[in-house]
Amino acid sequence: MSKRPDGDPAEPRYTFLLVPEDGRGAVLERTWTRRRVSSAAIGAGTLLGLLCLAAVLQLMTLPRVLVHDDVLAENAALRAEVADTRAQLAELDPLIQRVRAYDDQLRSLAAKGALPGFGPLDAESMAERDAWIQGVVGGAPAADAPPDVGLLTQELLAIDLDALDENLARLQQANEAMPQLWPVEGYVSSSFGWRRDPFGRRRWKFHGGLDIGADYGTPILTTGAGVITFSGWHSGHGRMIEVDHGQEVVTRYCHASELLVSVGDEVLAGETVALVGSSGMSTGAHLHYELFLDGERVDPLPYLPTAPE
């Protein structure tokens, strides 16, 4: 080991020779001190450690990266599904609106109670209805189950909306044909059904209408729009008006003192067609009002909208 000029031992040196493999060419010579070699070794070790740390961190974060990619893919699929669902709902909206309108109008007709056969279902009918619904939808879905738009689309498209419209129009016509108001202002003096014959008190006779007592000459109003099919004298009923309202609904106004319309005339609900009298077999001024449904005489009282004043 050599010494420095000041007497201290000289720092060890290392010489590196880079010789070409074939022995030709210049030989590269590099001389490093121990300190420099140590520094280079430390630097190389540090770099290698950093590289290893980076590799470990990369391996640790790889699952998260993969999950993140899966989440992004799932979100993209959900967005596409939502967009498709919205498109289907937009296509169904006109159908849904028509069905809702039909349901609202049908409920309105039922609420009036004017149509035979309308009203709340009894227990047996409700059970049959529920069984039919279960057969269509295949059981009730879970409370947290998302709506099956595809199934809803098929069910709505399967509904014949034109047939529903025709049915609704028919029901509305039937509702309009039913009594809309009382035919005369007065009081019920005799109801529909069996009663003692006023001309023979010892015998019972079926009374096929509603007697409404009123002053002589009180206007008699049609209870619905229709066409006059009879205007004249009728045995027993005296001067009588008959109105065909369509939908197999017919009304009669009997014992009038004067008739104001002729056969073939079209009348509106509330139009005056005659005046109260006591013609025919009558014991005093009143209106004998009759209602026929499908050719059968029925009690008019349940079909009149409100009690007379």
C-alpha positions as CSV (number, residue, x, y, z in Angstrom):
1,M,0.0,0.0,0.0
2,S,1.5,3.3,-1.0
3,K,1.5,6.5,1.1
4,R,0.5,10.0,0.3
5,P,3.0,12.8,0.4
6,D,1.7,13.8,3.9
7,G,2.5,10.3,5.2
8,D,-1.1,8.9,5.4
9,P,-1.7,5.6,3.8
10,A,-2.8,6.0,0.2
11,E,-6.6,5.2,-0.5
12,P,-6.9,1.8,-2.2
13,R,-7.7,2.0,-5.9
14,Y,-9.2,-0.5,-8.3
15,T,-8.5,-0.6,-12.0
16,F,-11.0,-2.1,-14.5
17,L,-9.8,-3.1,-17.9
18,L,-12.3,-3.7,-20.8
19,V,-10.5,-5.8,-23.4
20,P,-12.2,-6.6,-26.7
21,E,-13.0,-10.3,-27.1
22,D,-10.8,-10.8,-30.2
23,G,-7.9,-8.8,-28.6
24,R,-8.1,-6.2,-31.2
25,G,-8.9,-2.6,-30.6
26,A,-8.3,-0.2,-27.8
27,V,-8.4,-1.4,-24.2
28,L,-10.5,0.7,-21.9
29,E,-9.0,1.4,-18.5
30,R,-11.0,2.8,-15.6
31,T,-9.5,3.3,-12.1
32,W,-11.9,3.8,-9.1
33,T,-11.1,4.4,-5.5
34,R,-12.7,2.2,-2.8
35,R,-15.0,5.0,-1.8
36,R,-16.2,5.4,-5.3
37,V,-16.8,1.7,-5.7
38,S,-18.7,1.7,-2.4
39,S,-20.8,4.7,-3.5
40,A,-21.6,2.9,-6.8
41,A,-22.5,-0.3,-5.0
42,I,-24.8,1.6,-2.6
43,G,-26.4,3.5,-5.5
44,A,-26.9,0.2,-7.5
45,G,-28.4,-1.4,-4.4
46,T,-30.7,1.5,-3.8
47,L,-31.9,1.5,-7.4
48,L,-32.5,-2.2,-7.3
49,G,-34.4,-1.9,-4.0
50,L,-36.6,0.9,-5.5
51,L,-37.2,-1.3,-8.6
52,C,-38.2,-4.2,-6.4
53,L,-40.5,-2.0,-4.3
54,A,-42.1,-0.6,-7.4
55,A,-42.7,-4.2,-8.6
56,V,-44.3,-5.2,-5.3
57,L,-46.6,-2.1,-5.3
58,Q,-47.6,-2.9,-8.8
59,L,-48.5,-6.4,-7.9
60,M,-50.4,-5.2,-4.9
61,T,-52.5,-2.7,-6.9
62,L,-53.1,-5.0,-9.9
63,P,-56.3,-6.6,-8.3
64,R,-57.7,-3.1,-7.6
65,V,-57.0,-2.0,-11.2
66,L,-58.7,-5.2,-12.5
67,V,-61.7,-4.6,-10.2
68,H,-61.9,-1.0,-11.3
69,D,-61.9,-2.0,-14.9
70,D,-64.7,-4.5,-14.1
71,V,-66.7,-1.8,-12.4
72,L,-66.3,0.5,-15.3
73,A,-67.5,-2.2,-17.7
74,E,-70.4,-3.0,-15.4
75,N,-71.4,0.7,-15.2
76,A,-71.2,1.0,-19.0
77,A,-73.5,-2.1,-19.3
78,L,-75.9,-0.7,-16.7
79,R,-76.0,2.7,-18.5
80,A,-76.8,0.9,-21.7
81,E,-79.5,-1.1,-20.0
82,V,-81.1,2.0,-18.5
83,A,-81.0,3.7,-21.8
84,D,-82.7,0.7,-23.4
85,T,-85.3,0.6,-20.6
86,R,-86.0,4.3,-21.0
87,A,-86.5,3.8,-24.7
88,Q,-88.9,1.0,-24.1
89,L,-90.8,3.0,-21.5
90,A,-91.0,6.0,-23.9
91,E,-92.5,3.6,-26.5
92,L,-95.0,2.3,-24.0
93,D,-96.0,5.7,-22.7
94,P,-98.8,6.3,-25.3
95,L,-100.2,2.8,-24.6
96,I,-100.0,3.4,-20.8
97,Q,-101.8,6.8,-21.2
98,R,-104.6,5.2,-23.2
99,V,-105.1,2.4,-20.7
100,R,-105.1,4.9,-17.9
101,A,-107.6,7.1,-19.7
102,Y,-109.8,4.0,-20.3
103,D,-109.5,3.0,-16.7
104,D,-110.4,6.5,-15.4
105,Q,-113.4,6.8,-17.6
106,L,-114.6,3.3,-16.7
107,R,-114.2,4.1,-13.0
108,S,-116.2,7.3,-13.6
109,L,-119.0,5.4,-15.2
110,A,-119.0,2.8,-12.4
111,A,-118.9,5.5,-9.7
112,K,-122.2,6.9,-11.1
113,G,-123.9,3.5,-10.4
114,A,-126.1,4.1,-13.5
115,L,-125.1,1.0,-15.4
116,P,-126.5,-2.5,-14.5
117,G,-123.8,-4.8,-13.5
118,F,-121.4,-2.1,-12.3
119,G,-120.1,-1.8,-8.8
120,P,-117.7,-3.4,-6.3
121,L,-116.9,-7.1,-6.9
122,D,-118.2,-9.6,-4.5
123,A,-115.7,-12.0,-2.7
124,E,-116.1,-14.8,-5.3
125,S,-115.6,-12.5,-8.3
126,M,-112.6,-10.9,-6.6
127,A,-111.0,-14.3,-6.1
128,E,-111.6,-15.2,-9.7
129,R,-110.1,-11.9,-10.8
130,D,-107.0,-12.5,-8.6
131,A,-106.6,-16.0,-9.9
132,W,-106.8,-14.8,-13.5
133,I,-104.1,-12.1,-12.8
134,Q,-101.8,-14.7,-11.2
135,G,-102.2,-16.9,-14.3
136,V,-101.2,-14.0,-16.6
137,V,-98.2,-12.7,-14.7
138,G,-97.1,-16.1,-13.2
139,G,-97.2,-15.1,-9.6
140,A,-96.6,-11.8,-7.7
141,P,-93.0,-10.5,-8.0
142,A,-90.9,-9.9,-5.0
143,A,-91.2,-6.5,-3.3
144,D,-87.6,-5.5,-4.3
145,A,-87.7,-7.0,-7.7
146,P,-87.2,-4.5,-10.6
147,P,-90.0,-4.2,-13.1
148,D,-89.7,-6.4,-16.1
149,V,-90.1,-3.9,-18.9
150,G,-90.0,-6.5,-21.6
151,L,-92.9,-8.4,-20.0
152,L,-94.8,-5.2,-19.5
153,T,-94.3,-4.3,-23.1
154,Q,-95.6,-7.7,-24.2
155,E,-98.7,-7.5,-22.0
156,L,-99.5,-3.9,-23.1
157,L,-99.0,-4.7,-26.7
158,A,-101.3,-7.7,-26.3
159,I,-104.1,-5.5,-25.2
160,D,-106.5,-4.6,-28.0
161,L,-106.8,-0.9,-27.3
162,D,-109.2,-0.4,-30.2
163,A,-111.5,-3.0,-28.7
164,L,-111.2,-1.2,-25.4
165,D,-112.1,2.1,-27.0
166,E,-115.1,0.5,-28.7
167,N,-116.2,-1.0,-25.4
168,L,-115.8,2.3,-23.6
169,A,-117.8,4.1,-26.2
170,R,-120.5,1.5,-25.9
171,L,-120.5,1.8,-22.1
172,Q,-120.7,5.6,-22.4
173,Q,-123.6,5.4,-24.8
174,A,-125.3,3.0,-22.4
175,N,-124.7,5.4,-19.5
176,E,-126.1,8.3,-21.5
177,A,-129.2,6.3,-22.4
178,M,-129.9,5.7,-18.7
179,P,-132.0,8.2,-16.8
180,Q,-130.0,11.4,-16.3
181,L,-132.6,13.3,-14.2
182,W,-136.1,13.1,-12.7
183,P,-138.9,13.5,-15.2
184,V,-141.0,15.8,-13.0
185,E,-140.7,17.8,-9.8
186,G,-142.9,16.1,-7.2
187,Y,-143.2,13.3,-4.7
188,V,-143.3,9.6,-5.1
189,S,-146.9,8.6,-4.5
190,S,-146.7,5.0,-5.5
191,S,-143.7,2.8,-6.1
192,F,-142.9,-0.1,-8.5
193,G,-144.3,-3.5,-7.5
194,W,-147.4,-5.1,-6.2
195,R,-150.1,-2.8,-4.6
196,R,-153.8,-2.7,-4.0
197,D,-155.7,-1.7,-7.2
198,P,-156.9,1.8,-6.6
199,F,-160.0,0.9,-8.7
200,G,-160.7,-2.3,-6.8
201,R,-159.2,-2.1,-3.3
202,R,-160.0,-5.8,-2.5
203,R,-157.6,-7.0,-5.2
204,W,-153.8,-6.7,-5.7
205,K,-152.3,-5.5,-9.0
206,F,-148.8,-5.2,-10.2
207,H,-147.8,-1.6,-10.7
208,G,-145.2,-1.4,-13.5
209,G,-143.8,2.1,-12.9
210,L,-143.2,5.0,-10.6
211,D,-146.0,7.4,-9.8
212,I,-144.8,11.0,-9.1
213,G,-147.4,13.4,-7.8
214,A,-147.4,16.9,-9.2
215,D,-149.7,19.8,-10.0
216,Y,-151.8,19.7,-13.1
217,G,-149.9,21.2,-16.0
218,T,-146.4,20.6,-14.5
219,P,-143.8,20.1,-17.3
220,I,-142.8,16.5,-18.0
221,L,-139.1,16.2,-19.0
222,T,-137.4,13.4,-20.8
223,T,-134.9,11.7,-18.6
224,G,-132.4,11.2,-21.5
225,A,-131.8,12.0,-25.1
226,G,-133.7,9.8,-27.7
227,V,-136.3,9.6,-30.4
228,I,-140.1,9.7,-29.9
229,T,-141.6,6.3,-30.8
230,F,-145.1,6.9,-29.5
231,S,-147.1,10.0,-28.9
232,G,-150.9,9.6,-28.4
233,W,-153.6,7.8,-26.5
234,H,-152.8,4.5,-24.8
235,S,-155.5,2.4,-23.2
236,G,-155.1,2.7,-19.5
237,H,-152.2,5.1,-19.6
238,G,-154.2,7.9,-21.3
239,R,-152.0,10.4,-23.1
240,M,-148.6,8.9,-23.3
241,I,-145.1,9.6,-24.7
242,E,-142.6,6.8,-25.4
243,V,-138.9,7.6,-25.9
244,D,-136.3,5.2,-27.4
245,H,-132.9,6.2,-25.9
246,G,-130.9,3.5,-27.7
247,Q,-129.0,0.6,-26.1
248,E,-132.3,-1.1,-25.5
249,V,-133.4,1.6,-23.0
250,V,-137.0,2.9,-23.4
251,T,-139.0,5.3,-21.1
252,R,-142.7,6.1,-20.9
253,Y,-144.5,9.2,-19.6
254,C,-148.2,8.5,-18.9
255,H,-151.5,10.2,-17.9
256,A,-150.4,13.5,-19.4
257,S,-152.9,16.4,-20.0
258,E,-151.1,17.5,-23.2
259,L,-148.5,16.0,-25.5
260,L,-145.9,18.4,-27.0
261,V,-143.9,16.1,-29.4
262,S,-144.6,13.8,-32.3
263,V,-143.4,10.4,-33.4
264,G,-139.9,10.7,-35.0
265,D,-138.9,13.9,-33.0
266,E,-135.5,13.8,-31.5
267,V,-135.3,15.1,-27.9
268,L,-132.5,15.9,-25.5
269,A,-132.3,15.1,-21.8
270,G,-134.4,17.6,-19.8
271,E,-136.6,18.6,-22.8
272,T,-140.3,19.1,-22.1
273,V,-142.4,16.6,-24.0
274,A,-145.8,16.8,-22.2
275,L,-147.7,18.3,-19.2
276,V,-148.8,16.5,-16.1
277,G,-152.5,15.4,-16.2
278,S,-154.9,12.7,-15.1
279,S,-155.9,11.1,-18.4
280,G,-156.7,7.4,-18.7
281,M,-157.2,5.3,-15.6
282,S,-156.0,7.8,-13.0
283,T,-157.2,9.0,-9.7
284,G,-155.6,12.4,-9.8
285,A,-152.9,14.5,-11.4
286,H,-149.6,12.7,-11.5
287,L,-147.0,11.2,-13.8
288,H,-146.7,7.5,-14.3
289,Y,-143.1,6.9,-15.3
290,E,-141.9,3.6,-16.7
291,L,-138.4,2.3,-17.6
292,F,-137.6,-0.7,-19.9
293,L,-134.2,-2.3,-20.2
294,D,-133.7,-4.9,-22.9
295,G,-137.4,-5.2,-23.3
296,E,-138.1,-5.8,-19.6
297,R,-140.0,-3.4,-17.4
298,V,-137.9,-2.5,-14.3
299,D,-138.1,-0.4,-11.2
300,P,-137.0,3.1,-12.3
301,L,-136.1,4.3,-8.8
302,P,-132.6,2.7,-8.6
303,Y,-131.7,4.2,-11.9
304,L,-132.7,7.8,-11.2
305,P,-129.7,9.9,-10.1
306,T,-131.0,11.7,-7.1
307,A,-134.2,12.0,-5.0
308,P,-136.8,14.4,-6.4
309,E,-137.0,17.8,-4.7
